[in-house]
Amino acid sequence: MSDFNQQVIEEFRANGGKVGGYFEGADLLLLTTTGARSGRQVTSPVMYLEDGGRLVVIASKAGADDNPAWFHNLRANPEVKVEIGTEEFQAEASVVDRPERDRLYARMVEKAPGFADYETKTTRVIPVITLNRLS
């Protein structure tokens, strides 16, 4: 895990889900996935939005030409742990198909305009994932 991500995770947990710096004021969650090959638990800070009782995250990797590792992990193991503020819960991750993907991505761009730039940096279709709370 990068030093940047580790610092964000530590700040998030120490401050009840609030962080400064790059993510200050953003809706941020911690997503813990199970490694597709290693089986290890890996936590990543990810921006999110809410849509009809589910959470939506974007596998943008800032517009890189490949998907983030957490995306590959949740494809192999869709049960994930989510942390929002001080709350933790299990959720099932699902990749969204078009046209819903486009609708949700546009909502994220409205909320965080930098996501529009990510699409211009890559030829891949950036995946959109919903996280549905498990009982």
N, C-alpha and C positions, 0 to 999 in steps of 0.2 A: 504494500500500500504506500502511496506517495506520502511524503512528509506533510504536504499541504492538506490532503484528506485527513490524515491522522490528527492534525491540529484542529481542523473543523469539527471532527467527531468529538474530540476531548472538550472543546469549547461548548458544543451543543449539549453534551451530557452534564457539564458543570453548571450550565446556566438555564436549565429547564427548556432546552430547545432553541434558545436565542443565540445568535452568533453575530459577529461584526465582520468587518472587512468586505471581501467580495460578495458574500451572501447576506450582508446586513439588510434587514427588512424583507427578505425573501421568505416565501413559504418553503421551508426545508424539512425533509424527513431523513431519517437514517434507514437505509434498506440493507438488511442482512440476508445474503444469499448463501447457498451451499455450493461450494466449488464443483464444477462439472466433472473435473478429473480428480481433484485432490480430496473432495468431500469436506474441506475445511470451511468454517464460517467466515465470510468476508463481508465487512460493512462498508457502505459507500454513502456519502451525503448526496442527496438528489433533490432538486426542486420539484414541486408537485402542484397540482390543482385538484379541486374537488369537482366531481361531476355525478350528480344523482346518487349520492351515497357511496360512491367509490372514489378512490384516489387515482390520479393519472400521473405517470412519470414518462419522461422522454429519454430515449437512449441516444442522446445527441453526441456525446463525447466531443463537444465543442466543434462539431462539423468535421471530425476526422473521417478518413475513408473506411474505417472499420468500427464495429460496434464496441461499446465498453465491455469489459470482462463480466461485469454484473449481469449484463443482458444474456450472455452465453450461459451463465450459471442458472438464471431463472428459467431459461428455455429447457434446460436439463432437469431442473428441480424447481417447479413452480411454486412450492410452498416457501414463503419468505417471512421474515420478521420485520415489522415496521415500528419505528419509534417516531412519535410526533410529540413535541414538548416532553412531558414526563411519562406519557402513556406508551406502552408496548403492546403489540398484538400480532397474531399470525394472520397472514393473508395469502390468497391465491393470486398469482400473477397470470394475466392473459394478454397476449399480443393482439392489438386491435387491427382489423382489416379496413381497407378503404370502403366507403367514403368516410366512415366514422373516424378513422385515423386523421384524415385531413381536417375535419371539424375540430377535433380535440387539439391538434397541433396549432391550428389558427387561434384557438382560445389561449394556448400557452404563449403564443407570440403577442397577443394583446396584453397579457399579464407581464411578460418579460421579453421585450422587443429583440433582445440579443439572439433569441432562437431563430429569428428570420435570417440572420447572418449565417447561422450554422448550415441551413439548407443550401445556401449559395456556395459553400466551401466544399461540398461533396456531391458525388453523383449517386450515392446510395439513398434509398428512401429511409429516412430516419424513423426507427420504430417507436410506436406509442404503446404503452403498456398500462393496463388497468390493474389495480390492486383491490381485491374484494376481501373484506374482513371475513375471517372464518369464525364460527361460533365457538 
